[in-house]
Amino acid sequence: MDSGLLPLLINSAATLYMTGLIWFVQLVHYPLMSQVGSGGYRQYQLAHQNLTSLAVGPAMLAELLSAIALVSYDAKDPWRWAGLAAVGALWASTALVQMPLHAALANGFDAEVHARLVSSNWLRTVIWSARSALVLWLIARAWQSR
């Protein structure tokens, strides 16, 4: 197997997984948070943060490491750098925007904070969708050159 193919396949799998997950979160999960009710919201949000980490942590780490590997394999390819930059933007948004909003919601439901969470998450939804298109294109390109 070509040594650049494995990182591409890992990157593609992680990206496609995260794209599907982020669309579910954006259209279903985040909007339904407002329906939980105030009585158990704090416990719900804390459980949400812990369980979500299990669902996204390994995939985001695999995506990051494989994006680095892709650049390392062919540092002259600007598309690989674009993919890595997009991963950096996703990590930055997650750490600097979504995680603090979740932390604020862990104190109890706040409609304004919740609205910011839903609206700010569109950035990640768009970036992961664009990354999906990119990794599929990279796979097609790799397939043609074999």
N, C-alpha and C positions, 0 to 999 in steps of 0.2 A: 504494500500500500504506500502510495506517495506520502512522504512525511508531512506535507501540508494539508492533506485531505482529512486526517483525523481531527485537528483543531477546527477545521471548517465545519465538519459534521457536528462536533460538540457545540460549537458556537451557534450553528443553525438550530439544533434541537433546543438549546436553552432559550434562544431568542424567540422561536416559534411558540414554545411553551409559555414564556412570559407575555407574549403578545396576546395569546388567547386568554390568559389569566387577567391581564390588565383590562381587556374589554369587558370581561365578566364583572370585575371590580367596579369599573366605571359606570356600566349600565344597570347593574343589579345590586351589587353588594353595598357600595357607598350610598346610593340613594335610599336603600332600605334601613340604613342606620337610624334615620330619623323616626322610624316606626317602632323602635325598641321600647321606648317609654322610659321615664325618668327613674323609676324604682330600681331597675337592675342595670341601668346603663353603664355605670362605672365598672361593674364586674364584667359586663359584656365587652367593653372596650379593652380592658386589660387582657381578657381571654383572646380577643381578636388579635391584639398585638403579638401575643405569644404564639398563637397558632399560625398566623400569617408568616411569621419569621420562619417557621418550618416549611411552609409552602414556597416561599420566595428566596430564602437565603441560599440554599444550595444552587438553585438555578442562576441567580444573579452572580454568584461567585464563579460558577462554571462559565457563564457568559463573559465575565471580565477576564478570567485567566486565558480562555481560548481566544479572545480578541487580542490579548497581548501576544499570544503565541502566533496568531495569524500575521501580525505586524513583524514579529521577529523572523518569521519564515520568509517574508517578502516585504522588506521595508520600503521598497520603491513603489509599491502599489498604493496610490492615494485613496482608493476605495476602502482598503483595510484600515488606513488611518482614520478615515471618516467613520467607519464602524466603531473603532476604539474611542473616538471623540464622542460619539453618540452614547456609548456605554458610560463614559465619564459624566456626561450631562444627566443621564438617568440616575447614577449614583449620587450626584450632587443634589438633584431635585429631591430624591428620596431622603437624603440625610438633612438637607437644609430647609425643606418645605413640608413634605408629607409627615415625616417622623415628629417634628415639633407640633404639627396640628393634631396628630394622634395623641401625643402627650398631653396637649391641652384638653382634648376630649376625654382623657382618662380621669379628669377631675369632675366630669359630668357633662351631659349633652349641652351644647351651646350651638344654636341654629346658625349663628354667624360663622363660627369656626368650621362647622360642618359644611356650610356653603363654600367656604374657601378651600376646604379639602376636595370637594367634588370638582370645583372649577379648576383648581391648580393641577389636578390629576390628569386633565386633558393633555397637558404637555407630555407627560410620560406615555399616555396612550398614543399620541401622534408619533413620538420618537420610536417607541417599540414597533409600531406599524411600519414606519419607514425602514427600521432595521430588518424587519421581516422581508420586505421587498429587496433590500440589499443582500441579505444572505442567500435568498433564493436566486438572485442574479449571479452571485459569486459561485454558487453550486452549478448553475447552468454554464457559466464561463469555464469552470474547471472540467465539467463534463465534455464540453466542446474541444478542449485542448488535450484531451487524453488520447 
